[in-house]
Amino acid sequence: MPWAVGSLRLGRDWVAAPDPAALRARWAALTGSEGAERERLFRPSRSRRPDAGAAALPGQRSAATARFTDAPGPCPDPVRVLREPFDEQWLLPDQRLIDVARPELWRVRDAHQLFLVETPDPLVTAHLPVGRLGRIRPLHRRPGGAEPNLAPGLLPLLGARHGGWVAPEDVLCWILAAGRPGPRGYEVPLAADPAHWRAGLELGHRLLGVQLRGARGGEPPRLPGGRRPYVRSAVAGWPHEPAYDAESETLSLGGGTVSPVPAGAWEYEAQGVRVLPAWFAARTAHRSPDADGLAALGPAEWPQSWTSELLSLVTTLALLAELAPERAAFEPGPGLPAETLRAAGVLPPPASARRPASVLDHQEEGPGGQFALL
């Protein structure tokens, strides 16, 4: 996957939140303020200030481009993003508020796109990754699922080698099964043996289905044997910290309880951080004594939608914990020689494959309403 993009840098935490209503409340508070108070709430950086305009984000046709101090415009509809590993939140899609928005990713973001995020264990999401994540590799270089972001010649080579059509998503699944961090960056051996290839695809497709969590019209993952986490008692008030009882497999949130929660879900880590406690911390951050300004605006009560998200997340983490030993033990077998890859035109990939494709089918509005020249 030659084309890679660095992660989005927000520059100010208040532009993303687990609750879309909180983002609309923050926008209203910011646009309702003036002068020094607006400056304080905005939290200017070297890249973004309220007295500067910015181009509209691709795909957000209603986005304003005038200086924020002159014409903030209406609140943009929050969009779903991946803020941390397995933490799906919401973002205000206004480039005037985001330090490094990566417009090239917004141009190819659609219902067909998948994003591979380079974390120690590779992560795939249907939502745009933002924040402190690794480099991002889109599966497709153009909207509509057109032109895979793969080295030229790779798909025909794999198809001929393994006796059948190989789709771009198959390569993505192989990466999930066989990819590992290495001394030269993220390394993906390509199996020379069809049996190893088929085994990796089977494992990778299971990993992909779990990670996507029902996105793009797929079936939400389910625990085997008919088990599924239930809300045993509703969450009332605000839990200070989640508590877990391994014997009863019960997760407690204040007065609320959820079970069964397998130990693998509670202990699951990503980037050295346990996912479930971090997920809870993100949803209570606005209530912290350290929260200030717009970041302190959030829901007054625990939203029911968060409990539904929790049940889905528990299932996802439990299934990934069950698959982790199988993935760790997976052996890709002998790899395709470099000479074979060079003869097929796979190595080295051309410089053009490392750059974004030209995908403009309409004019994009630049700062101050002028059309962008690209």
N, C-alpha and C positions, 0 to 999 in steps of 0.2 A: 504494500500500500504506500506508494512513493509520496503522495501529497499528505503532509502533516501540518497542522496549525497549532500554535501555542494556545494555552487556555485563555478564556476571557478574563479580564481583570476588571472587576466592578468599580473599585476605587472608593465606594461607600456602601456599607452593608445594608442601609435602609432601602435600597432599590430592589432587594429580593427578600422574600418572606415565605413561611409555610402557608400563609393564609392570604388569598387574593383580596379579601375585604380590607385587610390591614394595609395593603399597598394603596388602595383607593383612599383610605383615610389619611395616609401619609401624604399623598399627592394633594389632597384638599388642604391639609395643614400647611404645606409648603407654598402652594399658590395663594393661600389666604394671608400669608405673611408678607412683610415688606422690609426693604432696607437691610439694616444690619441683622435683623432677626431672620430674614430669608437667607442671608449669607451664612449665618450660623447653622441653620437647619440643613442647608444644601451640603455643607462640608466640602468646600472647594479643594481641588488638587491642582497640580501643574497641568494636568491634561484637560480637566473640565472645571469650568466656572459658570455661574449663572448668567454672567454678562457676555457669554460666547455662544454662537450657534454651532450646529453640527448637521451633517447630512442625515437624511432619513434612513432608518434601518431597512434594508431590502425586505420586501414582503409585508412591511407595516405601512400601508399606503396612507393612513390617516395621521402618521407621525408628524409633529411640528418640527420645523427647522429654523425658525426665528430664534433670536436670543431669548433665553428663558426669562430674563428680566423684563423684556418687552411684551412677549406673547407666549405664555406657557402652553396655551392650547388645552383641549380636553384631555382628561386622563386616558392614556392608552390602555387598551385591554391587556391585563396581565397574561403572560404566556408561561406554559409549563416548562421547567428546566430541571436539570440535575445539578444540585448545588454541591453535594458531597456524595461519596459512594453510597448508592441506594437511597439517597435522600432527595425525593422529588419535591421541589418547591415552586414558587412563582416569581416572575421577574417583570418589572416595568420596562417594556421594550422601547426606550427612548435613548438614542445615542448621545444626547446632550447630558445624560446622567451617568454614562458608563465610560470609564477611562479607556479601556481597550475592548471594543465590542466585537471585533473580528467580522466585519460585514461579509467577507467571503464565505463564512459558514452560514450566515443568514440567507444568502442567495441560494444555497442548495438544501436548505431545511424545508422538508415537506413530508407528506405522509409516507413516502417511499424510502426516506433516508434513515440510515442507522449510523451511529457514531461509535467508533472504537476509542476508548480512553486508555492510555498507557499508564496503568497502575501496576503494582507488583503482580497481581492477578488481573489479567485483562478484563475490562468492563465494557459492555455494549449497552447502549441506551438509544431509545427512539427520541429522546428529548435533548435539546441543546445543552451540552455540559458547560457550566460556568464555575468560576472560583478556583480554588486551590487544587486542581486536578492535574493530571499529566497531559502530555500532548494528545491532540485529537486528530483522528484519521477518519474522515467520512468514507462510507462505503461507496458512494457514487459522487462523481465529479460534476454532474449536472442535475437539474431538477427532473422529476419524473422517473427516477431510477435509471437515468441514461448514463452511459460511459462509466464503467466501474473504475474505482480508484485502485487499480491493480497494474503491476508492471506489464507492459505490452508483451503479448506472446505467452503469458502465464496460463490463461484459461485453455487455449488450444493444447499446450504442452501437457497439462494435467489431464485433460480429456483423452488425449491419445495414449497417455501412459496408463491410465486407470480404466480405460474401456467404457467411456460414457460421457455424457454432457456434464460439465462442471459449471455451476452457477456462481456468481460473485458471493452470494451468501454462504455457499459451501466453503469457500476460502476463509471467510470470516469465522465460521464454525471450527475449521481446522486450527486457526490461530488461537481460539479459546481453549482448545484441547492441548495443543502442542507448544504454543508460544511460552517463552521463558525470558526473564531478564538475564542479560549476559554482559560480559566485559565491553562489548562493542555496541551496547544498546539492547533494544528488545530483539530477540532472535527467534526466528520461526523456521525450523527445519522442514523441508518438503519431502514427504515420504516417497521412496522409489518403489516400494512394494504395495500393490493394490489392496492387500488384506489389511495392512497397517493404515492405509488411507481410509478405507471403509470404517475401520474401528474408530479412528479419530473423528470422522464425520458424525458417526452415531453419538459419540460422547459430546462433541461440540454442539450438535443440534439440541441435545437435552440441556446443556448449559445455556444456550441462547434462549430457549423457551422459558427457562426459569428467570433469567436476567431481565427479559422484556416484560414480564409480569402482566401479560395480556394485552400489551400495546399492539397497535396495528391490527386490531380485530382478532388477535389470537386468544386462545383459551387461557384464563388465569391458571397458574400452577396450583396443584393440589398435593397435599401430603398423601403418601401411600396408605392403603388399608382403610380408607374412609375417614381418617383422622383429620380434624381441622380445628384451628383455634376459635373459641367462642368467647363472647363477653359474658362472664358469669355474673358480674354486678357492674352496673354502669358507672362510668367515671363521673364523679361529682366534685366540684371544686377544682383546685389546681394541685396535682401531685408535685411534691417538692423533688423527690428523686424516685425513680422506679426501683422496686424491690423484687427479688426473684427467689422462689423456693424450689430447689431442684427436686426434692422428693415428690412434691405434688405437681411439678411442672406448671407453677402458677406465677404469673407476672402481676404484680400489684401496682396500681397507679392511684395513690391516695386511697380513697375508699373503693375504687374500681378494681376488678380483677379480670384477667384473661387467662384461659387455659384450654387445652394443653399447649404449652410453649416449650418445645424440646430444648434441652440444654445447649445443643449445637447452635440454635438461633440466638440464645442469650449471650453465648460466648463468641459469636462470629466477629472477626476483626477484618477491617480493611484499612490499609495504609497504617497499620499499627494501632488503630483505634477501634474499640468495640462499637459496633454500628448502632445497636438499640439504645444504649445510654446517650450516644451522640445525637441520635434522632430526637430523643426527648429533650436534651439540652437546647437544641435549636428551636423547639416549640415553646420553651419557657424563657428564652433569652430576653424577650421584651419585659419580663417581670423581674429581671435581675436588678439589684440596687445600682449596678454599674451602667445599666441601659440609659441612654441620654438622647434627647432630641427625637427625631422621627423614629429611630430604632426602638424607642420605648412604647410606640403605638402598636397595639396588637389586640387580639380578642380578649374580652372581659371574662369569658367562660370557655372551657375546653370544647372546641367544635366537635360535633358528632362525626364529621367527615374524617377527622384525625384518627378516631378509633377504627374506622373502616380501613384507612391506610395502614394502621398498625397491624391489623389482622393479615393483610396482604404481605406486609414486610416480614412478619414472623414466618409465614409460609415460605417466602423466598429464601430467607436466610437458613431456615431448617433444611430445605432441599439442597442449597449450595454446600452446607456443612456435610450432608450425606454424600455429595458428589466429590468433595475435596480429596478424600483418599484415592478414589479412582483416577482423578485427574493427576494427582501427584505420582501415581504409579504408571501412568500411561507412557509407553515407549513408542516413539514414531518410527523406529526401525531405521535401516540404512537410508540416508538422504540422497537426493538427486545430486550428482556431481556438478561442480561449478562449470565445467566444460559444457555439460548438457544445457545448463541455463543460459550460458553465453551463446551457444549455437542457436537456441530458440529465440534469442532477442530479449530474454528476460533480464539479463545482466549485461552491462549496467543499464538501469532505466534511463531514458532520455531526460534531459534537464526539463523539458516541457511537462513531463509527467509529475515533476515535483512542484509545479506551480499551479495555481487555480486555473480552471478552464474559463474561457469567456462565455458567460451564461446570460448576458444582458439581452432580454427580449423587449425591454421597455426602458425609457429614460428614468433614471433615479434622481430624486430631488436632493440637491446639495444644500449647504448652509445658506440661510436667508432666502430659500425658495428658488435658487438658481439650480439649473440642471448640472449634475456631476459629469465631469469629463474623465472617462476611464480608458 
